[in-house]
Amino acid sequence: MKITAVETFFVKPRWLFCKVSTDEGLVGWGEPIVEGHARTVATAVAELAEEIIGEDPRRINHFWQAAYRGAFYRGGPVLTSAISGVEQALWDINAKALGVPVYQMLGGACRDRIRVYAHVGGQTPEEIGESARKRLAQGFEAFKTSFFGALRTVEPPNVLRDAAAKMAALREAVGWEMDIAIDFHGRVSPALAVQAAQAFEPYKPMFIEEPCLPENVDTMVTIARSTTIPVATGERLFTKWGFREVLEKQAAVILQPDVSHCGGIFETIKIGAMAEAYYAAMAPHCPLGPIALAACLQADAAMPNFLIQEQVSLGDDYLVTPFTIEQGCIPLSTGPGLGIEVNEEAVREGAYDGSWKTPQLRHADGSVADW
């Protein structure tokens, strides 16, 4: 079997899909994307394609090593995202060739269904409570929200008071049986994050995500040791090497690699194995499209320390058969490959020029705030 073509599709609202074709008629799909830089990643995928046209798609490890280690410069969001999307497509091809789901090639499934969470939001406690009730009606039983916009290093007491009021309304809306995670989004200074965690502790969040930016692991260690709430991080970390220090210093007990950023499906499995040795759980990041979600679900099925999966798209626009939610979970797929059938006609109809830009936050004085 040989690779004959690698195509990319800019797909609304901000995604990039990748299709790898073979001379035996099998095709695989992946989702290589850096949000706000889709065109840059598409160029990186095209450069990878020059190296793999004519190669055997079954040599996934060889492809990964050659793409990551074969050049002088390694890592970073663009390269590892390009590798991730192509790698997902190669797993899709390989598993389809054998007529099995990808997770069967990773040791088999550890579970029968994959627990997921939905995002909720609102400007007032009343709005956020109503948003949560709508998600409950859709079948979700776990939620994530964010209460913070642009923040300075320190803020007056009303900022945390108002955030705590929203958390109280959210807890009241869903009850104490449901899990609620809070995304700090790396917008909060370490000093303010400690105070915020203390304000949220009475409401027992499932975790706080990116309580500060991940570049300085020691600051996250300080936050983790100051609160009883589990700390999660990882969406801006790449490959197993990016997670090493987080685990060694126990800066977080929940890791959130993104299967479309961190190096792909097998790299996510490797990160999960590292986390298992530190008694850490896996909650993969996925605010992306349905192909990325499908790749996550295959890894989730095979990881014994999987906790919960983020999702924002069940594939209603681009999959022949969208995912469904049953009691807060997506049932484990038994179909071959990634377990999905991409509606290529819809993908082509949903195409755009890839020009989506990440919104930027500003402080009141006009200076740039962390997004």
NUVEX-220153 format. One record per residue (C-alpha): residue number from 1; residue in three letters; x, y, z. Coordinates in steps of 0.5 Angstrom, whole numbers, plus 2048, in hexadecimal, padded with zeros to 3 digits. Example, Ala and Ser with C-alpha at 12.3 -4.5 7.8 and 13.67 -1.06 7.14 Angstrom:
<rs>
pos = 1	code = ala	c1 = 819	c2 = 7F7	c3 = 810 $
pos = 2	code = ser	c1 = 81B	c2 = 7FE	c3 = 80E $
</rs>
This chain:
<rs>
pos = 1	code = met	c1 = 800	c2 = 800	c3 = 800 $
pos = 2	code = lys	c1 = 803	c2 = 807	c3 = 7FE $
pos = 3	code = ile	c1 = 800	c2 = 80E	c3 = 800 $
pos = 4	code = thr	c1 = 7FE	c2 = 812	c3 = 7F9 $
pos = 5	code = ala	c1 = 7FB	c2 = 818	c3 = 7FC $
pos = 6	code = val	c1 = 7FB	c2 = 81D	c3 = 802 $
pos = 7	code = glu	c1 = 7F5	c2 = 822	c3 = 802 $
pos = 8	code = thr	c1 = 7F3	c2 = 828	c3 = 806 $
pos = 9	code = phe	c1 = 7ED	c2 = 82B	c3 = 807 $
pos = 10	code = phe	c1 = 7EB	c2 = 832	c3 = 80B $
pos = 11	code = val	c1 = 7E5	c2 = 830	c3 = 80E $
pos = 12	code = lys	c1 = 7E0	c2 = 835	c3 = 812 $
pos = 13	code = pro	c1 = 7E0	c2 = 838	c3 = 817 $
pos = 14	code = arg	c1 = 7E8	c2 = 837	c3 = 818 $
pos = 15	code = trp	c1 = 7EA	c2 = 830	c3 = 817 $
pos = 16	code = leu	c1 = 7EF	c2 = 82D	c3 = 812 $
pos = 17	code = phe	c1 = 7ED	c2 = 826	c3 = 810 $
pos = 18	code = cys	c1 = 7F3	c2 = 821	c3 = 80C $
pos = 19	code = lys	c1 = 7F1	c2 = 81B	c3 = 808 $
pos = 20	code = val	c1 = 7F7	c2 = 816	c3 = 806 $
pos = 21	code = ser	c1 = 7F5	c2 = 811	c3 = 800 $
pos = 22	code = thr	c1 = 7F8	c2 = 80B	c3 = 7FE $
pos = 23	code = asp	c1 = 7F9	c2 = 807	c3 = 7F8 $
pos = 24	code = glu	c1 = 7F5	c2 = 801	c3 = 7FB $
pos = 25	code = gly	c1 = 7EF	c2 = 806	c3 = 7FB $
pos = 26	code = leu	c1 = 7EF	c2 = 807	c3 = 803 $
pos = 27	code = val	c1 = 7EF	c2 = 80E	c3 = 805 $
pos = 28	code = gly	c1 = 7F0	c2 = 811	c3 = 80C $
pos = 29	code = trp	c1 = 7EE	c2 = 817	c3 = 810 $
pos = 30	code = gly	c1 = 7F1	c2 = 81C	c3 = 815 $
pos = 31	code = glu	c1 = 7F1	c2 = 823	c3 = 818 $
pos = 32	code = pro	c1 = 7F7	c2 = 827	c3 = 818 $
pos = 33	code = ile	c1 = 7F6	c2 = 82E	c3 = 81A $
pos = 34	code = val	c1 = 7F9	c2 = 833	c3 = 81E $
pos = 35	code = glu	c1 = 7F3	c2 = 838	c3 = 820 $
pos = 36	code = gly	c1 = 7F4	c2 = 83E	c3 = 81C $
pos = 37	code = his	c1 = 7FA	c2 = 83C	c3 = 818 $
pos = 38	code = ala	c1 = 7F6	c2 = 836	c3 = 814 $
pos = 39	code = arg	c1 = 7FA	c2 = 839	c3 = 80D $
pos = 40	code = thr	c1 = 801	c2 = 838	c3 = 810 $
pos = 41	code = val	c1 = 7FF	c2 = 831	c3 = 813 $
pos = 42	code = ala	c1 = 7FC	c2 = 82F	c3 = 80C $
pos = 43	code = thr	c1 = 803	c2 = 832	c3 = 809 $
pos = 44	code = ala	c1 = 807	c2 = 82D	c3 = 80E $
pos = 45	code = val	c1 = 802	c2 = 827	c3 = 80C $
pos = 46	code = ala	c1 = 804	c2 = 828	c3 = 805 $
pos = 47	code = glu	c1 = 80B	c2 = 828	c3 = 806 $
pos = 48	code = leu	c1 = 80A	c2 = 822	c3 = 80A $
pos = 49	code = ala	c1 = 806	c2 = 81F	c3 = 804 $
pos = 50	code = glu	c1 = 80C	c2 = 820	c3 = 800 $
pos = 51	code = glu	c1 = 810	c2 = 81B	c3 = 804 $
pos = 52	code = ile	c1 = 80B	c2 = 816	c3 = 805 $
pos = 53	code = ile	c1 = 808	c2 = 815	c3 = 7FE $
pos = 54	code = gly	c1 = 80A	c2 = 80E	c3 = 7FB $
pos = 55	code = glu	c1 = 80B	c2 = 80C	c3 = 802 $
pos = 56	code = asp	c1 = 807	c2 = 806	c3 = 806 $
pos = 57	code = pro	c1 = 802	c2 = 809	c3 = 80B $
pos = 58	code = arg	c1 = 803	c2 = 803	c3 = 80F $
pos = 59	code = arg	c1 = 809	c2 = 806	c3 = 812 $
pos = 60	code = ile	c1 = 806	c2 = 80B	c3 = 817 $
pos = 61	code = asn	c1 = 80C	c2 = 80B	c3 = 81C $
pos = 62	code = his	c1 = 811	c2 = 80C	c3 = 816 $
pos = 63	code = phe	c1 = 80D	c2 = 811	c3 = 813 $
pos = 64	code = trp	c1 = 80D	c2 = 815	c3 = 81A $
pos = 65	code = gln	c1 = 814	c2 = 814	c3 = 81C $
pos = 66	code = ala	c1 = 816	c2 = 816	c3 = 815 $
pos = 67	code = ala	c1 = 812	c2 = 81C	c3 = 815 $
pos = 68	code = tyr	c1 = 813	c2 = 81E	c3 = 81C $
pos = 69	code = arg	c1 = 81B	c2 = 81C	c3 = 81D $
pos = 70	code = gly	c1 = 81D	c2 = 81D	c3 = 816 $
pos = 71	code = ala	c1 = 81E	c2 = 824	c3 = 815 $
pos = 72	code = phe	c1 = 822	c2 = 829	c3 = 81A $
pos = 73	code = tyr	c1 = 81C	c2 = 82C	c3 = 81D $
pos = 74	code = arg	c1 = 817	c2 = 828	c3 = 821 $
pos = 75	code = gly	c1 = 811	c2 = 82A	c3 = 824 $
pos = 76	code = gly	c1 = 80C	c2 = 830	c3 = 825 $
pos = 77	code = pro	c1 = 805	c2 = 830	c3 = 823 $
pos = 78	code = val	c1 = 806	c2 = 831	c3 = 81C $
pos = 79	code = leu	c1 = 80A	c2 = 82B	c3 = 81B $
pos = 80	code = thr	c1 = 807	c2 = 826	c3 = 820 $
pos = 81	code = ser	c1 = 800	c2 = 828	c3 = 81E $
pos = 82	code = ala	c1 = 801	c2 = 826	c3 = 816 $
pos = 83	code = ile	c1 = 804	c2 = 820	c3 = 819 $
pos = 84	code = ser	c1 = 7FE	c2 = 81E	c3 = 81D $
pos = 85	code = gly	c1 = 7F9	c2 = 81F	c3 = 817 $
pos = 86	code = val	c1 = 7FD	c2 = 81B	c3 = 813 $
pos = 87	code = glu	c1 = 7FE	c2 = 816	c3 = 818 $
pos = 88	code = gln	c1 = 7F7	c2 = 815	c3 = 81A $
pos = 89	code = ala	c1 = 7F6	c2 = 814	c3 = 812 $
pos = 90	code = leu	c1 = 7FB	c2 = 80E	c3 = 812 $
pos = 91	code = trp	c1 = 7F8	c2 = 80B	c3 = 818 $
pos = 92	code = asp	c1 = 7F1	c2 = 80B	c3 = 815 $
pos = 93	code = ile	c1 = 7F4	c2 = 808	c3 = 80E $
pos = 94	code = asn	c1 = 7F7	c2 = 802	c3 = 812 $
pos = 95	code = ala	c1 = 7F1	c2 = 801	c3 = 816 $
pos = 96	code = lys	c1 = 7ED	c2 = 801	c3 = 810 $
pos = 97	code = ala	c1 = 7F1	c2 = 7FC	c3 = 80D $
pos = 98	code = leu	c1 = 7F1	c2 = 7F7	c3 = 813 $
pos = 99	code = gly	c1 = 7E9	c2 = 7F8	c3 = 813 $
pos = 100	code = val	c1 = 7EA	c2 = 7FB	c3 = 81B $
pos = 101	code = pro	c1 = 7E9	c2 = 801	c3 = 81F $
pos = 102	code = val	c1 = 7F0	c2 = 805	c3 = 820 $
pos = 103	code = tyr	c1 = 7EF	c2 = 803	c3 = 828 $
pos = 104	code = gln	c1 = 7F0	c2 = 7FB	c3 = 826 $
pos = 105	code = met	c1 = 7F7	c2 = 7FD	c3 = 823 $
pos = 106	code = leu	c1 = 7F9	c2 = 801	c3 = 82A $
pos = 107	code = gly	c1 = 7F7	c2 = 7FB	c3 = 82E $
pos = 108	code = gly	c1 = 7F0	c2 = 7FB	c3 = 82E $
pos = 109	code = ala	c1 = 7EA	c2 = 7FF	c3 = 832 $
pos = 110	code = cys	c1 = 7EB	c2 = 800	c3 = 839 $
pos = 111	code = arg	c1 = 7E3	c2 = 802	c3 = 839 $
pos = 112	code = asp	c1 = 7DD	c2 = 802	c3 = 836 $
pos = 113	code = arg	c1 = 7DB	c2 = 809	c3 = 835 $
pos = 114	code = ile	c1 = 7DF	c2 = 810	c3 = 836 $
pos = 115	code = arg	c1 = 7DD	c2 = 815	c3 = 83B $
pos = 116	code = val	c1 = 7DC	c2 = 81C	c3 = 838 $
pos = 117	code = tyr	c1 = 7DB	c2 = 823	c3 = 83A $
pos = 118	code = ala	c1 = 7D8	c2 = 829	c3 = 837 $
pos = 119	code = his	c1 = 7D9	c2 = 830	c3 = 838 $
pos = 120	code = val	c1 = 7D5	c2 = 835	c3 = 83B $
pos = 121	code = gly	c1 = 7D5	c2 = 83D	c3 = 83C $
pos = 122	code = gly	c1 = 7D1	c2 = 843	c3 = 83D $
pos = 123	code = gln	c1 = 7D3	c2 = 84A	c3 = 83F $
pos = 124	code = thr	c1 = 7CE	c2 = 84A	c3 = 846 $
pos = 125	code = pro	c1 = 7CD	c2 = 844	c3 = 84B $
pos = 126	code = glu	c1 = 7C6	c2 = 844	c3 = 848 $
pos = 127	code = glu	c1 = 7C9	c2 = 843	c3 = 841 $
pos = 128	code = ile	c1 = 7CE	c2 = 83E	c3 = 843 $
pos = 129	code = gly	c1 = 7C9	c2 = 83A	c3 = 847 $
pos = 130	code = glu	c1 = 7C4	c2 = 839	c3 = 841 $
pos = 131	code = ser	c1 = 7CA	c2 = 837	c3 = 83C $
pos = 132	code = ala	c1 = 7CB	c2 = 831	c3 = 841 $
pos = 133	code = arg	c1 = 7C4	c2 = 82F	c3 = 841 $
pos = 134	code = lys	c1 = 7C4	c2 = 82F	c3 = 839 $
pos = 135	code = arg	c1 = 7CA	c2 = 82B	c3 = 839 $
pos = 136	code = leu	c1 = 7C7	c2 = 826	c3 = 83E $
pos = 137	code = ala	c1 = 7C1	c2 = 825	c3 = 83A $
pos = 138	code = gln	c1 = 7C5	c2 = 823	c3 = 834 $
pos = 139	code = gly	c1 = 7C8	c2 = 81D	c3 = 838 $
pos = 140	code = phe	c1 = 7CE	c2 = 820	c3 = 83B $
pos = 141	code = glu	c1 = 7D0	c2 = 81F	c3 = 842 $
pos = 142	code = ala	c1 = 7D7	c2 = 823	c3 = 843 $
pos = 143	code = phe	c1 = 7D9	c2 = 82A	c3 = 841 $
pos = 144	code = lys	c1 = 7DE	c2 = 82F	c3 = 840 $
pos = 145	code = thr	c1 = 7DE	c2 = 836	c3 = 840 $
pos = 146	code = ser	c1 = 7E2	c2 = 83D	c3 = 841 $
pos = 147	code = phe	c1 = 7E1	c2 = 843	c3 = 845 $
pos = 148	code = phe	c1 = 7E7	c2 = 847	c3 = 843 $
pos = 149	code = gly	c1 = 7E8	c2 = 84C	c3 = 83D $
pos = 150	code = ala	c1 = 7EE	c2 = 851	c3 = 83D $
pos = 151	code = leu	c1 = 7F1	c2 = 851	c3 = 844 $
pos = 152	code = arg	c1 = 7F7	c2 = 855	c3 = 847 $
pos = 153	code = thr	c1 = 7FC	c2 = 852	c3 = 84C $
pos = 154	code = val	c1 = 7F7	c2 = 854	c3 = 852 $
pos = 155	code = glu	c1 = 7F0	c2 = 856	c3 = 852 $
pos = 156	code = pro	c1 = 7EB	c2 = 859	c3 = 857 $
pos = 157	code = pro	c1 = 7E7	c2 = 854	c3 = 85B $
pos = 158	code = asn	c1 = 7E1	c2 = 855	c3 = 857 $
pos = 159	code = val	c1 = 7E4	c2 = 851	c3 = 851 $
pos = 160	code = leu	c1 = 7E5	c2 = 84A	c3 = 855 $
pos = 161	code = arg	c1 = 7DE	c2 = 84C	c3 = 859 $
pos = 162	code = asp	c1 = 7DA	c2 = 84C	c3 = 852 $
pos = 163	code = ala	c1 = 7DE	c2 = 846	c3 = 84F $
pos = 164	code = ala	c1 = 7DC	c2 = 842	c3 = 856 $
pos = 165	code = ala	c1 = 7D5	c2 = 844	c3 = 855 $
pos = 166	code = lys	c1 = 7D5	c2 = 841	c3 = 84E $
pos = 167	code = met	c1 = 7D8	c2 = 83B	c3 = 851 $
pos = 168	code = ala	c1 = 7D2	c2 = 83B	c3 = 856 $
pos = 169	code = ala	c1 = 7CD	c2 = 83B	c3 = 851 $
pos = 170	code = leu	c1 = 7D0	c2 = 836	c3 = 84D $
pos = 171	code = arg	c1 = 7D0	c2 = 831	c3 = 852 $
pos = 172	code = glu	c1 = 7C9	c2 = 833	c3 = 854 $
pos = 173	code = ala	c1 = 7C7	c2 = 832	c3 = 84D $
pos = 174	code = val	c1 = 7CA	c2 = 82B	c3 = 84C $
pos = 175	code = gly	c1 = 7CA	c2 = 828	c3 = 853 $
pos = 176	code = trp	c1 = 7D0	c2 = 825	c3 = 857 $
pos = 177	code = glu	c1 = 7D0	c2 = 81E	c3 = 853 $
pos = 178	code = met	c1 = 7D3	c2 = 822	c3 = 84D $
pos = 179	code = asp	c1 = 7DA	c2 = 824	c3 = 84B $
pos = 180	code = ile	c1 = 7DC	c2 = 82B	c3 = 84A $
pos = 181	code = ala	c1 = 7E3	c2 = 82D	c3 = 847 $
pos = 182	code = ile	c1 = 7E5	c2 = 834	c3 = 847 $
pos = 183	code = asp	c1 = 7EA	c2 = 836	c3 = 842 $
pos = 184	code = phe	c1 = 7EE	c2 = 83C	c3 = 844 $
pos = 185	code = his	c1 = 7F1	c2 = 83C	c3 = 83D $
pos = 186	code = gly	c1 = 7F8	c2 = 83E	c3 = 83F $
pos = 187	code = arg	c1 = 7F5	c2 = 845	c3 = 840 $
pos = 188	code = val	c1 = 7F6	c2 = 845	c3 = 848 $
pos = 189	code = ser	c1 = 7FD	c2 = 847	c3 = 84B $
pos = 190	code = pro	c1 = 7FF	c2 = 842	c3 = 850 $
pos = 191	code = ala	c1 = 7FE	c2 = 847	c3 = 856 $
pos = 192	code = leu	c1 = 7F6	c2 = 848	c3 = 854 $
pos = 193	code = ala	c1 = 7F6	c2 = 841	c3 = 852 $
pos = 194	code = val	c1 = 7F7	c2 = 83F	c3 = 859 $
pos = 195	code = gln	c1 = 7F1	c2 = 843	c3 = 85B $
pos = 196	code = ala	c1 = 7ED	c2 = 841	c3 = 856 $
pos = 197	code = ala	c1 = 7EE	c2 = 83A	c3 = 858 $
pos = 198	code = gln	c1 = 7EC	c2 = 83B	c3 = 85F $
pos = 199	code = ala	c1 = 7E6	c2 = 83F	c3 = 85D $
pos = 200	code = phe	c1 = 7E3	c2 = 839	c3 = 859 $
pos = 201	code = glu	c1 = 7E5	c2 = 833	c3 = 85E $
pos = 202	code = pro	c1 = 7DE	c2 = 833	c3 = 861 $
pos = 203	code = tyr	c1 = 7DB	c2 = 831	c3 = 85B $
pos = 204	code = lys	c1 = 7E0	c2 = 82B	c3 = 85A $
pos = 205	code = pro	c1 = 7E2	c2 = 82C	c3 = 852 $
pos = 206	code = met	c1 = 7E4	c2 = 826	c3 = 84E $
pos = 207	code = phe	c1 = 7EB	c2 = 82A	c3 = 84D $
pos = 208	code = ile	c1 = 7ED	c2 = 830	c3 = 84B $
pos = 209	code = glu	c1 = 7F0	c2 = 831	c3 = 844 $
pos = 210	code = glu	c1 = 7F7	c2 = 835	c3 = 843 $
pos = 211	code = pro	c1 = 7F6	c2 = 839	c3 = 849 $
pos = 212	code = cys	c1 = 7FD	c2 = 83C	c3 = 846 $
pos = 213	code = leu	c1 = 801	c2 = 83C	c3 = 840 $
pos = 214	code = pro	c1 = 805	c2 = 836	c3 = 83F $
pos = 215	code = glu	c1 = 80B	c2 = 839	c3 = 83D $
pos = 216	code = asn	c1 = 80E	c2 = 839	c3 = 845 $
pos = 217	code = val	c1 = 80C	c2 = 832	c3 = 848 $
pos = 218	code = asp	c1 = 80E	c2 = 834	c3 = 84F $
pos = 219	code = thr	c1 = 809	c2 = 83A	c3 = 84F $
pos = 220	code = met	c1 = 803	c2 = 834	c3 = 84E $
pos = 221	code = val	c1 = 806	c2 = 830	c3 = 853 $
pos = 222	code = thr	c1 = 805	c2 = 836	c3 = 858 $
pos = 223	code = ile	c1 = 7FE	c2 = 836	c3 = 856 $
pos = 224	code = ala	c1 = 7FD	c2 = 82F	c3 = 856 $
pos = 225	code = arg	c1 = 800	c2 = 82E	c3 = 85D $
pos = 226	code = ser	c1 = 7FB	c2 = 834	c3 = 860 $
pos = 227	code = thr	c1 = 7F5	c2 = 831	c3 = 85E $
pos = 228	code = thr	c1 = 7F1	c2 = 82A	c3 = 85F $
pos = 229	code = ile	c1 = 7EE	c2 = 82B	c3 = 858 $
pos = 230	code = pro	c1 = 7F1	c2 = 827	c3 = 852 $
pos = 231	code = val	c1 = 7F6	c2 = 82B	c3 = 84D $
pos = 232	code = ala	c1 = 7F5	c2 = 829	c3 = 846 $
pos = 233	code = thr	c1 = 7FA	c2 = 82B	c3 = 840 $
pos = 234	code = gly	c1 = 7FD	c2 = 829	c3 = 83A $
pos = 235	code = glu	c1 = 7F9	c2 = 82C	c3 = 834 $
pos = 236	code = arg	c1 = 7FF	c2 = 831	c3 = 832 $
pos = 237	code = leu	c1 = 804	c2 = 82B	c3 = 833 $
pos = 238	code = phe	c1 = 807	c2 = 827	c3 = 82E $
pos = 239	code = thr	c1 = 80A	c2 = 820	c3 = 82E $
pos = 240	code = lys	c1 = 80C	c2 = 81B	c3 = 834 $
pos = 241	code = trp	c1 = 811	c2 = 820	c3 = 835 $
pos = 242	code = gly	c1 = 80D	c2 = 826	c3 = 836 $
pos = 243	code = phe	c1 = 809	c2 = 822	c3 = 83C $
pos = 244	code = arg	c1 = 80F	c2 = 81F	c3 = 83F $
pos = 245	code = glu	c1 = 811	c2 = 825	c3 = 844 $
pos = 246	code = val	c1 = 809	c2 = 826	c3 = 846 $
pos = 247	code = leu	c1 = 809	c2 = 81F	c3 = 848 $
pos = 248	code = glu	c1 = 810	c2 = 81F	c3 = 84C $
pos = 249	code = lys	c1 = 80E	c2 = 825	c3 = 850 $
pos = 250	code = gln	c1 = 807	c2 = 823	c3 = 851 $
pos = 251	code = ala	c1 = 804	c2 = 829	c3 = 84E $
pos = 252	code = ala	c1 = 7FE	c2 = 826	c3 = 84C $
pos = 253	code = val	c1 = 7FA	c2 = 820	c3 = 84D $
pos = 254	code = ile	c1 = 7F6	c2 = 820	c3 = 847 $
pos = 255	code = leu	c1 = 7F9	c2 = 821	c3 = 840 $
pos = 256	code = gln	c1 = 7F6	c2 = 824	c3 = 83A $
pos = 257	code = pro	c1 = 7FA	c2 = 822	c3 = 833 $
pos = 258	code = asp	c1 = 7F7	c2 = 824	c3 = 82D $
pos = 259	code = val	c1 = 7F7	c2 = 81E	c3 = 828 $
pos = 260	code = ser	c1 = 7F7	c2 = 823	c3 = 822 $
pos = 261	code = his	c1 = 7FD	c2 = 827	c3 = 825 $
pos = 262	code = cys	c1 = 801	c2 = 822	c3 = 82A $
pos = 263	code = gly	c1 = 803	c2 = 81E	c3 = 824 $
pos = 264	code = gly	c1 = 7FD	c2 = 819	c3 = 823 $
pos = 265	code = ile	c1 = 7FA	c2 = 813	c3 = 826 $
pos = 266	code = phe	c1 = 800	c2 = 80F	c3 = 827 $
pos = 267	code = glu	c1 = 803	c2 = 815	c3 = 82B $
pos = 268	code = thr	c1 = 7FD	c2 = 816	c3 = 82F $
pos = 269	code = ile	c1 = 7FE	c2 = 80F	c3 = 831 $
pos = 270	code = lys	c1 = 805	c2 = 810	c3 = 833 $
pos = 271	code = ile	c1 = 803	c2 = 816	c3 = 837 $
pos = 272	code = gly	c1 = 7FE	c2 = 812	c3 = 83A $
pos = 273	code = ala	c1 = 803	c2 = 80C	c3 = 83C $
pos = 274	code = met	c1 = 807	c2 = 811	c3 = 83F $
pos = 275	code = ala	c1 = 801	c2 = 814	c3 = 843 $
pos = 276	code = glu	c1 = 7FF	c2 = 80E	c3 = 846 $
pos = 277	code = ala	c1 = 806	c2 = 80D	c3 = 849 $
pos = 278	code = tyr	c1 = 805	c2 = 813	c3 = 84D $
pos = 279	code = tyr	c1 = 7FD	c2 = 811	c3 = 84F $
pos = 280	code = ala	c1 = 7FB	c2 = 817	c3 = 84A $
pos = 281	code = ala	c1 = 7F5	c2 = 817	c3 = 846 $
pos = 282	code = met	c1 = 7F4	c2 = 819	c3 = 83F $
pos = 283	code = ala	c1 = 7EE	c2 = 81D	c3 = 83C $
pos = 284	code = pro	c1 = 7F0	c2 = 81F	c3 = 835 $
pos = 285	code = his	c1 = 7EF	c2 = 826	c3 = 832 $
pos = 286	code = cys	c1 = 7EB	c2 = 827	c3 = 82C $
pos = 287	code = pro	c1 = 7E7	c2 = 82D	c3 = 82A $
pos = 288	code = leu	c1 = 7E8	c2 = 82B	c3 = 823 $
pos = 289	code = gly	c1 = 7E4	c2 = 827	c3 = 81E $
pos = 290	code = pro	c1 = 7E1	c2 = 820	c3 = 81E $
pos = 291	code = ile	c1 = 7E7	c2 = 81D	c3 = 81B $
pos = 292	code = ala	c1 = 7EB	c2 = 81F	c3 = 820 $
pos = 293	code = leu	c1 = 7E6	c2 = 81D	c3 = 825 $
pos = 294	code = ala	c1 = 7E6	c2 = 816	c3 = 822 $
pos = 295	code = ala	c1 = 7ED	c2 = 815	c3 = 822 $
pos = 296	code = cys	c1 = 7ED	c2 = 817	c3 = 82A $
pos = 297	code = leu	c1 = 7E7	c2 = 812	c3 = 82B $
pos = 298	code = gln	c1 = 7EC	c2 = 80D	c3 = 828 $
pos = 299	code = ala	c1 = 7F1	c2 = 80F	c3 = 82D $
pos = 300	code = asp	c1 = 7ED	c2 = 80F	c3 = 833 $
pos = 301	code = ala	c1 = 7EA	c2 = 808	c3 = 832 $
pos = 302	code = ala	c1 = 7F1	c2 = 805	c3 = 833 $
pos = 303	code = met	c1 = 7F4	c2 = 809	c3 = 839 $
pos = 304	code = pro	c1 = 7F2	c2 = 806	c3 = 83F $
pos = 305	code = asn	c1 = 7F3	c2 = 80D	c3 = 843 $
pos = 306	code = phe	c1 = 7EE	c2 = 811	c3 = 83E $
pos = 307	code = leu	c1 = 7EA	c2 = 816	c3 = 842 $
pos = 308	code = ile	c1 = 7E5	c2 = 81A	c3 = 83D $
pos = 309	code = gln	c1 = 7E5	c2 = 81D	c3 = 836 $
pos = 310	code = glu	c1 = 7E4	c2 = 824	c3 = 834 $
pos = 311	code = gln	c1 = 7E0	c2 = 825	c3 = 82E $
pos = 312	code = val	c1 = 7DC	c2 = 82A	c3 = 82A $
pos = 313	code = ser	c1 = 7DA	c2 = 827	c3 = 824 $
pos = 314	code = leu	c1 = 7D7	c2 = 820	c3 = 823 $
pos = 315	code = gly	c1 = 7D7	c2 = 821	c3 = 81C $
pos = 316	code = asp	c1 = 7D0	c2 = 823	c3 = 819 $
pos = 317	code = asp	c1 = 7D3	c2 = 827	c3 = 814 $
pos = 318	code = tyr	c1 = 7D9	c2 = 822	c3 = 811 $
pos = 319	code = leu	c1 = 7D8	c2 = 81B	c3 = 813 $
pos = 320	code = val	c1 = 7D3	c2 = 816	c3 = 810 $
pos = 321	code = thr	c1 = 7D1	c2 = 814	c3 = 817 $
pos = 322	code = pro	c1 = 7D2	c2 = 819	c3 = 81C $
pos = 323	code = phe	c1 = 7D4	c2 = 817	c3 = 823 $
pos = 324	code = thr	c1 = 7CE	c2 = 816	c3 = 828 $
pos = 325	code = ile	c1 = 7CE	c2 = 817	c3 = 830 $
pos = 326	code = glu	c1 = 7CB	c2 = 812	c3 = 835 $
pos = 327	code = gln	c1 = 7CB	c2 = 813	c3 = 83C $
pos = 328	code = gly	c1 = 7D1	c2 = 818	c3 = 83B $
pos = 329	code = cys	c1 = 7D5	c2 = 814	c3 = 837 $
pos = 330	code = ile	c1 = 7D7	c2 = 812	c3 = 830 $
pos = 331	code = pro	c1 = 7D6	c2 = 80A	c3 = 82E $
pos = 332	code = leu	c1 = 7DC	c2 = 807	c3 = 82C $
pos = 333	code = ser	c1 = 7DD	c2 = 806	c3 = 825 $
pos = 334	code = thr	c1 = 7DE	c2 = 7FF	c3 = 822 $
pos = 335	code = gly	c1 = 7DF	c2 = 802	c3 = 81B $
pos = 336	code = pro	c1 = 7E5	c2 = 801	c3 = 817 $
pos = 337	code = gly	c1 = 7EB	c2 = 807	c3 = 817 $
pos = 338	code = leu	c1 = 7E9	c2 = 80D	c3 = 81B $
pos = 339	code = gly	c1 = 7E2	c2 = 80A	c3 = 81B $
pos = 340	code = ile	c1 = 7DF	c2 = 810	c3 = 817 $
pos = 341	code = glu	c1 = 7DD	c2 = 811	c3 = 810 $
pos = 342	code = val	c1 = 7DE	c2 = 818	c3 = 80D $
pos = 343	code = asn	c1 = 7D9	c2 = 81B	c3 = 809 $
pos = 344	code = glu	c1 = 7DE	c2 = 81E	c3 = 804 $
pos = 345	code = glu	c1 = 7D9	c2 = 822	c3 = 800 $
pos = 346	code = ala	c1 = 7D7	c2 = 826	c3 = 806 $
pos = 347	code = val	c1 = 7DF	c2 = 827	c3 = 808 $
pos = 348	code = arg	c1 = 7E0	c2 = 82A	c3 = 801 $
pos = 349	code = glu	c1 = 7D9	c2 = 82E	c3 = 801 $
pos = 350	code = gly	c1 = 7DC	c2 = 830	c3 = 808 $
pos = 351	code = ala	c1 = 7E2	c2 = 833	c3 = 806 $
pos = 352	code = tyr	c1 = 7E5	c2 = 83A	c3 = 807 $
pos = 353	code = asp	c1 = 7EB	c2 = 83D	c3 = 806 $
pos = 354	code = gly	c1 = 7EE	c2 = 83C	c3 = 80D $
pos = 355	code = ser	c1 = 7EF	c2 = 843	c3 = 80F $
pos = 356	code = trp	c1 = 7EC	c2 = 842	c3 = 816 $
pos = 357	code = lys	c1 = 7EF	c2 = 846	c3 = 81B $
pos = 358	code = thr	c1 = 7F0	c2 = 845	c3 = 823 $
pos = 359	code = pro	c1 = 7EC	c2 = 84B	c3 = 826 $
pos = 360	code = gln	c1 = 7F1	c2 = 84F	c3 = 82B $
pos = 361	code = leu	c1 = 7EF	c2 = 852	c3 = 832 $
pos = 362	code = arg	c1 = 7F1	c2 = 859	c3 = 834 $
pos = 363	code = his	c1 = 7F2	c2 = 85C	c3 = 83B $
pos = 364	code = ala	c1 = 7EE	c2 = 862	c3 = 83C $
pos = 365	code = asp	c1 = 7F4	c2 = 866	c3 = 83B $
pos = 366	code = gly	c1 = 7F5	c2 = 863	c3 = 834 $
pos = 367	code = ser	c1 = 7FB	c2 = 85E	c3 = 835 $
pos = 368	code = val	c1 = 7FB	c2 = 857	c3 = 833 $
pos = 369	code = ala	c1 = 7F8	c2 = 852	c3 = 838 $
pos = 370	code = asp	c1 = 7F9	c2 = 84B	c3 = 838 $
pos = 371	code = trp	c1 = 7F4	c2 = 847	c3 = 833 $
</rs>
